Amino acid sequence: MKIRVLICTFFLLLILFGCRESPSDHKTVLTQIGNALDMGNFNRVKLLADSVRKFCGKDLILNAKADSFLQIADRIALDFSIPEEEIIAELKEKVGDFQPGEKASWEKNNWLECRTINGEKRYFKRAVSNLNLIRHFRYEREYYDSLDSQDPEMVHRRNNILEVISASQQQFAPVVPVEMTIDYTITVNSDAVPAGETVRCWLPYPKENHSRQQNVRLLSTSQTRYIISPDSSVHRSIYIESKAKKGTPLKFSVSYSYQSSGQNFKLSGIKILPYDTTSALYMKYTSEQLPHICFNRNVKELADSIIGDEKAPNEIVRKVYMWFSKNIPWTRALEYSIMPNIPEYVLKNRRGDCGMQTFLFMSILRFKGIPVKWQSGWKVPPFGKNLHDWCEVYFEGPGWVPVDVSYGLQYSDNPQVRDFFISGIDSYRLIVNDGVSGELFPPKKFLRSEPYDFQRGEVEWRGGNLYFDKWDYEMKITYREL
């Protein structure tokens, strides 16, 4: 106990000295907090972050960085919140009988994801459902692909794909439009913010500069005063403020309508010209955008192994897409804000959700000189609406072509249907973002809940960010086919 007190006293003195004397010691303090975070010693993270706040309150930069470490620790603890006895019970319920050796093997392969936090093993809250998805992909792929053919979401998607293909026979313009009305609500938990304090809220709002997304009309908002971000913003949002009331949930809502269309490019029949490698577009969309669009050694080696000597841009895209379809199953994701390098995670664990797959897909293509940009928002079909990420690849001649790598090959004997999402997109999308890590409008003051994407929304008050556990969101959709 005395040793622990001495260690804590040393760190307090180091922090105090660093705040008053040496910026290099600031870095030392932050390194110590980062190391504690990496080791899962979140109690130490809290101790050191609290000490920074106490002794270095006037050093706003150091204080903010220390607070960010603390927030990340809290977010990791929320994602990895299931103790071992609960995970064993869930495994028995959802997987069936298993041997201890099987569980150990699943953990070794990270199929059953866990971390040690403050000396105790804690499992990812979706670890068991992800385990089942991985096992089905590895061992029962053909059987579960055939089940997809009967799933209502897959049936609806296939029917829409056929409509889009049919309507696109002689053109590459958007087709098969669907008009939708979206009612979107964010509800902040009662007493998450002290009564009388102003709560700032950013809700997702449709982009208007896309030929596939037109006729955006704001219908209503929960508060009369609001700010819609410029359409040129990376993340399109509508900003609303309101005062917190004691014991009462605080609601922010918006209603709007828009028209969404599908699109299909048959790249085999299109002449693709050489890229102008000196253009601003080419240089921007073939560059790294750290941390999650990156050209590290593993990304480069994978890109070279998949693509070989292929030079044709459309064939490079096809090769990479096919590799994902065969090797990377869709699984539920950790929160992106707790992941230091998403492409590396996908490569190491051979799995990922839509955005995780898209980050790696884009990293490979950009490294190989294929311009590609992030696009995201929601998939909004009558069955299975959800947050969703995809991308657009630029070909000289055709222009920007939508690609959805996580949708993969469709279960169909028709090759146009099977390969549709390599160069096409369905009619049921809500485009909110045309890039990653943009600044919100008006700017957010604190660390975002989702620092890279923007789909659910963001909430804060003068006391700090409100993370996802402090509020909930709901989307209701009304359809009118045209």
C-alpha positions in Angstrom: 0.0 0.0 0.0 2.9 2.4 0.8 4.5 1.6 -2.6 1.3 2.4 -4.3 1.0 5.7 -2.5 4.6 6.6 -3.4 4.0 5.8 -7.1 0.8 8.0 -7.0 2.7 10.8 -5.3 5.5 10.6 -7.9 3.0 11.0 -10.7 1.3 13.9 -9.0 4.6 15.7 -8.6 5.5 14.9 -12.2 2.3 16.4 -13.4 2.6 19.4 -11.2 6.2 20.1 -12.3 5.2 19.5 -16.0 2.4 22.0 -15.8 4.6 24.7 -14.4 8.0 24.0 -16.1 8.4 21.8 -19.1 6.2 20.9 -22.1 8.3 17.8 -22.6 7.0 16.5 -19.2 3.5 17.2 -20.4 4.1 14.6 -23.1 5.5 12.2 -20.4 2.3 12.5 -18.4 0.2 11.8 -21.5 2.4 8.9 -22.4 1.8 7.4 -18.9 -2.0 7.8 -19.3 -1.9 6.3 -22.8 0.2 3.3 -21.5 -2.3 2.8 -18.7 -5.1 2.9 -21.2 -3.4 0.3 -23.5 -2.8 -2.0 -20.5 -6.5 -1.8 -19.5 -5.6 -0.1 -16.2 -8.5 2.3 -16.3 -8.4 3.1 -12.6 -4.9 4.6 -13.2 -6.2 6.4 -16.2 -8.8 8.0 -14.0 -6.4 8.8 -11.3 -3.9 10.5 -13.6 -6.6 12.4 -15.6 -8.1 13.7 -12.3 -4.7 14.8 -11.2 -4.2 16.7 -14.4 -7.5 18.5 -13.9 -6.6 19.3 -10.3 -3.1 20.6 -10.8 -3.1 21.7 -14.5 -6.6 23.2 -14.8 -5.2 26.3 -16.5 -3.4 24.3 -19.2 -6.4 23.8 -21.4 -4.6 21.7 -24.0 -3.1 19.2 -21.6 -6.4 19.1 -19.7 -8.4 18.3 -22.9 -6.0 15.6 -23.9 -6.1 13.9 -20.5 -9.9 14.2 -20.6 -10.0 12.5 -24.0 -8.0 9.5 -22.6 -10.5 9.3 -19.8 -13.5 9.4 -22.2 -11.9 6.7 -24.4 -11.5 4.5 -21.3 -15.1 5.0 -20.4 -16.2 4.1 -23.9 -14.1 0.9 -24.0 -15.6 -0.1 -20.7 -19.1 0.4 -22.1 -18.3 -1.8 -25.2 -16.6 -4.4 -23.1 -19.1 -4.7 -20.3 -19.9 -8.4 -20.0 -18.3 -10.5 -17.3 -17.2 -14.1 -18.0 -20.0 -15.9 -16.2 -22.6 -14.0 -18.3 -20.8 -14.7 -21.5 -20.7 -18.5 -20.7 -24.5 -18.4 -20.1 -25.1 -16.6 -23.4 -22.8 -19.0 -25.2 -24.9 -22.0 -23.9 -28.1 -20.2 -25.0 -27.1 -19.1 -28.5 -24.3 -21.5 -29.5 -25.1 -24.6 -27.6 -22.9 -27.0 -25.7 -19.2 -26.3 -26.1 -15.9 -27.5 -24.6 -13.6 -25.2 -22.5 -11.0 -25.8 -25.2 -13.3 -24.4 -27.9 -13.9 -21.2 -25.9 -10.2 -20.8 -25.4 -9.7 -21.3 -29.1 -12.4 -18.7 -30.0 -10.7 -16.2 -27.6 -7.2 -16.9 -29.0 -8.5 -16.2 -32.5 -10.4 -13.2 -31.2 -13.6 -14.7 -32.5 -14.9 -14.2 -29.0 -13.6 -10.7 -28.3 -12.5 -9.8 -24.8 -10.2 -7.5 -23.0 -8.7 -7.3 -19.5 -10.0 -4.2 -17.7 -8.7 -3.4 -14.2 -7.5 -7.0 -13.9 -10.8 -8.6 -14.9 -11.7 -10.2 -18.2 -14.6 -8.4 -19.9 -16.3 -9.4 -23.2 -17.5 -7.2 -26.0 -21.3 -6.8 -25.6 -21.9 -8.3 -29.1 -19.2 -11.0 -28.8 -21.5 -14.0 -29.0 -23.6 -12.8 -31.9 -20.3 -12.0 -33.7 -19.0 -15.4 -32.9 -22.0 -17.0 -34.6 -21.6 -14.7 -37.7 -17.9 -15.7 -38.0 -18.6 -19.4 -37.6 -21.4 -19.3 -40.1 -19.2 -17.5 -42.6 -16.3 -19.9 -42.1 -18.1 -23.2 -41.9 -21.6 -22.9 -43.2 -21.3 -20.2 -45.9 -23.3 -21.8 -48.6 -26.2 -22.8 -46.3 -26.5 -19.3 -44.8 -26.2 -17.6 -48.2 -29.2 -19.6 -49.3 -31.2 -18.5 -46.3 -30.5 -14.9 -47.3 -32.5 -15.6 -50.4 -35.6 -16.0 -48.3 -35.0 -13.0 -45.9 -37.5 -10.2 -46.4 -34.8 -7.6 -46.6 -32.9 -9.6 -49.2 -36.0 -10.3 -51.3 -36.9 -6.6 -51.3 -33.3 -5.7 -52.2 -33.2 -8.2 -55.1 -36.5 -6.9 -56.5 -35.2 -3.3 -56.4 -31.9 -4.3 -58.0 -33.8 -5.9 -60.9 -35.9 -2.7 -61.3 -32.7 -0.6 -61.4 -30.9 -2.9 -63.8 -34.0 -2.9 -66.1 -34.4 0.9 -66.0 -30.6 1.4 -66.6 -30.3 -0.6 -69.8 -29.7 2.5 -72.0 -28.4 5.0 -69.5 -26.4 5.5 -66.3 -28.5 8.2 -64.8 -30.3 7.7 -61.5 -33.5 5.5 -61.9 -36.4 4.0 -59.9 -36.9 7.0 -57.6 -38.6 6.5 -54.2 -39.9 9.4 -52.1 -39.5 9.1 -48.4 -40.5 11.1 -45.3 -38.1 10.8 -42.4 -39.1 11.6 -38.8 -35.9 11.5 -36.8 -35.7 12.0 -33.0 -32.9 12.2 -30.4 -34.0 11.8 -26.8 -31.6 12.8 -24.1 -32.0 10.9 -20.8 -33.6 12.6 -17.9 -31.2 14.6 -15.8 -28.2 13.8 -18.1 -27.7 17.6 -18.0 -28.5 19.9 -15.0 -31.9 21.7 -15.3 -31.7 25.0 -17.0 -28.5 24.2 -19.0 -28.5 24.6 -22.7 -28.1 21.3 -24.7 -26.7 21.5 -28.2 -27.8 18.8 -30.7 -26.8 18.0 -34.2 -29.2 15.6 -36.1 -28.4 14.0 -39.5 -29.9 15.8 -42.6 -29.8 14.8 -46.3 -27.2 16.0 -48.7 -28.6 17.8 -51.7 -25.7 17.9 -54.2 -26.2 14.3 -55.5 -28.1 13.3 -58.6 -29.3 10.2 -56.7 -30.8 12.3 -53.8 -33.1 15.2 -54.8 -36.1 17.3 -53.7 -35.0 17.6 -50.1 -37.7 19.5 -48.1 -37.7 20.4 -44.4 -41.2 19.8 -43.0 -40.8 20.5 -39.3 -38.5 20.8 -36.3 -39.1 20.3 -32.5 -37.7 23.9 -31.8 -38.4 26.9 -34.0 -34.8 28.0 -34.2 -32.3 25.8 -36.0 -29.3 25.9 -38.3 -28.9 23.7 -41.4 -25.3 23.2 -42.3 -24.1 24.2 -45.8 -24.6 21.4 -48.4 -20.8 21.6 -49.0 -20.1 20.4 -45.4 -18.6 17.0 -45.1 -21.3 16.1 -42.6 -24.8 17.4 -43.3 -26.7 18.3 -40.1 -29.5 20.3 -38.6 -28.5 22.0 -35.4 -31.0 22.7 -32.5 -30.6 23.9 -29.0 -32.9 23.5 -26.0 -32.9 23.8 -22.2 -32.8 20.8 -19.9 -35.7 20.3 -17.5 -35.4 18.4 -14.2 -36.7 14.8 -14.3 -37.8 15.1 -18.0 -36.2 13.6 -21.1 -35.2 16.2 -23.7 -36.4 15.6 -27.2 -34.9 17.0 -30.5 -36.7 16.1 -33.7 -36.8 16.9 -37.4 -39.1 15.8 -40.2 -38.1 16.0 -43.9 -38.8 14.4 -47.2 -36.5 13.6 -50.1 -36.3 11.5 -53.2 -33.7 8.7 -53.5 -32.9 6.8 -56.7 -30.8 3.8 -57.6 -28.0 3.7 -60.2 -26.2 1.0 -62.2 -23.0 1.2 -64.2 -22.0 -1.7 -66.4 -18.3 -0.9 -66.4 -17.4 -3.6 -68.9 -19.2 -1.6 -71.5 -17.8 1.8 -70.7 -14.5 3.2 -72.0 -12.4 4.2 -69.1 -9.7 6.8 -69.8 -6.3 7.2 -68.2 -6.3 9.3 -65.0 -5.0 12.8 -64.9 -2.7 12.2 -62.0 -1.9 15.9 -61.7 -5.5 16.9 -61.0 -6.6 18.1 -57.6 -9.3 15.5 -57.5 -6.9 12.7 -58.2 -4.3 13.8 -55.6 -7.0 14.3 -52.9 -8.7 11.0 -53.4 -5.6 8.9 -53.7 -4.0 10.2 -50.5 -3.9 8.8 -47.0 -6.4 10.3 -44.5 -5.1 9.1 -41.2 -5.8 7.2 -39.1 -8.3 5.0 -41.0 -7.4 5.5 -44.6 -3.8 4.5 -44.5 -0.9 2.8 -46.4 0.8 0.9 -43.7 2.9 -2.2 -44.6 0.1 -4.7 -44.1 -2.2 -2.7 -46.4 0.4 -2.4 -49.1 1.3 -6.1 -48.9 -2.4 -7.1 -49.1 -3.0 -4.8 -52.0 0.0 -6.2 -54.0 -1.1 -9.8 -53.3 -4.7 -9.2 -54.5 -4.0 -7.0 -57.5 -0.8 -8.3 -58.9 0.1 -6.8 -62.3 -3.5 -5.7 -63.1 -3.6 -2.1 -64.5 -7.2 -1.6 -65.5 -9.0 0.5 -62.8 -12.3 -1.4 -63.1 -10.6 -4.8 -62.9 -8.6 -3.6 -59.8 -11.9 -2.7 -58.1 -13.4 -6.0 -59.0 -10.5 -8.0 -57.7 -10.5 -6.2 -54.4 -14.3 -6.5 -54.1 -14.1 -10.3 -54.7 -11.4 -10.7 -52.1 -13.6 -9.0 -49.5 -16.6 -11.2 -50.5 -14.6 -14.3 -49.9 -12.6 -13.3 -46.9 -14.3 -10.7 -44.7 -17.6 -11.4 -43.1 -19.9 -8.6 -41.8 -19.9 -8.4 -38.0 -21.1 -5.9 -35.5 -18.5 -3.3 -34.7 -16.8 -1.7 -31.7 -17.4 2.0 -31.5 -15.0 3.6 -34.0 -13.7 6.1 -31.4 -12.0 3.4 -29.5 -10.2 1.9 -32.5 -6.7 3.3 -33.2 -6.5 1.9 -36.8 -9.6 0.3 -38.3 -7.9 -1.2 -41.5 -5.3 -2.9 -39.2 -8.1 -4.3 -37.0 -10.0 -5.8 -40.1 -6.7 -7.3 -41.4 -5.8 -8.9 -38.1 -9.3 -10.2 -37.2 -10.6 -10.8 -40.8 -14.0 -9.3 -40.1 -15.7 -5.9 -39.8 -18.9 -4.0 -40.3 -19.8 -1.8 -43.3 -17.6 1.1 -42.3 -14.7 -1.0 -41.2 -14.7 -2.9 -44.5 -15.0 0.4 -46.4 -12.0 1.9 -44.7 -9.8 -1.0 -45.6 -11.3 -1.1 -49.2 -10.5 2.5 -49.7 -7.0 2.2 -48.3 -6.2 -0.5 -50.8 -7.6 1.3 -53.7 -6.1 4.7 -52.9 -2.7 3.0 -52.4 -3.1 1.6 -55.9 -3.9 5.0 -57.4 -7.7 4.6 -57.7 -9.5 7.7 -56.5 -12.2 6.8 -54.0 -14.3 8.8 -51.5 -16.3 7.9 -48.4 -20.1 8.1 -48.5 -22.5 7.2 -45.6 -25.7 7.8 -43.8 -28.4 5.2 -43.6 -29.8 2.3 -45.6 -33.6 2.9 -45.5 -35.5 0.0 -47.1 -38.9 -1.1 -45.6 -37.0 -4.0 -43.9 -33.8 -3.5 -42.1 -33.2 0.3 -41.9 -29.8 1.0 -40.2 -26.7 3.1 -40.1 -24.6 2.3 -43.2 -21.4 3.2 -44.9 -20.3 2.7 -48.5 -18.1 4.6 -51.0 -17.8 6.0 -54.5 -14.9 5.2 -56.9 -13.9 7.7 -59.6 -13.3 6.4 -63.1 -12.1 8.9 -65.8 -15.0 9.0 -68.2 -17.9 7.5 -66.2 -17.1 9.7 -63.1 -18.1 8.7 -59.6 -19.5 5.2 -59.4 -21.1 3.9 -56.1 -19.6 0.7 -54.6 -20.9 -1.1 -51.5 -18.3 -3.5 -50.4 -20.1 -4.8 -47.3 -23.2 -5.8 -49.2 -21.1 -8.2 -51.1 -22.1 -10.6 -53.9 -25.9 -11.1 -53.9 -27.4 -14.6 -53.8 -28.5 -14.9 -57.4 -27.7 -16.9 -60.6 -28.1 -13.7 -62.6 -24.5 -12.2 -62.8 -25.9 -8.7 -63.1 -27.7 -9.1 -59.8 -24.9 -11.0 -58.1 -22.3 -8.4 -59.0 -24.6 -5.4 -58.7 -22.9 -3.5 -55.8 -19.5 -3.6 -57.4 -20.7 -0.7 -59.6 -24.3 0.1 -58.5 -26.5 1.1 -55.7 -30.1 0.5 -54.7 -32.8 3.2 -54.3 -33.1 3.1 -50.5 -30.3 5.3 -49.2 -30.0 8.4 -47.1 -26.8 10.3 -48.0 -25.6 12.4 -45.0 -21.8 12.3 -45.4 -19.4 12.8 -48.3 -16.2 12.2 -46.3 -14.8 11.5 -42.8 -13.6 13.6 -39.9 -15.2 16.8 -41.1 -16.1 19.7 -38.7 -19.7 20.0 -37.7 -21.6 23.2 -38.3 -21.7 25.1 -36.0 -18.4 23.6 -34.6 -18.6 21.1 -31.7 -16.7 22.2 -28.7 -15.9 18.7 -27.2 -14.7 15.3 -28.4 -17.4 13.8 -30.6 -19.1 10.5 -29.8 -18.3 9.5 -33.3 -15.1 11.4 -34.5 -15.0 10.1 -38.0 -18.6 9.5 -39.3 -21.9 11.2 -38.6 -25.1 9.1 -38.7 -26.8 9.0 -35.3 -26.1 12.6 -34.3 -24.1 14.4 -31.6 -25.1 16.0 -28.3 -23.2 18.2 -25.8 -23.6 20.9 -23.2 -21.1 23.3 -21.6 -20.0 20.5 -19.2 -18.9 18.3 -22.1 -19.9 15.7 -24.7 -22.9 13.5 -24.1 -21.9 10.0 -25.2 -24.3 7.5 -26.8 -25.2 6.0 -23.4 -26.8 9.3 -22.4 -29.3 9.5 -25.3 -31.2 7.4 -27.8 -32.3 7.9 -31.4 -35.2 6.8 -33.5 -36.0 7.0 -37.2 -39.5 6.5 -38.7 -39.9 6.3 -42.5 -43.0 6.8 -44.7 -42.6 5.7 -48.3 -44.3 6.9 -51.5 -43.1 5.2 -54.7 -43.1 7.4 -57.8 
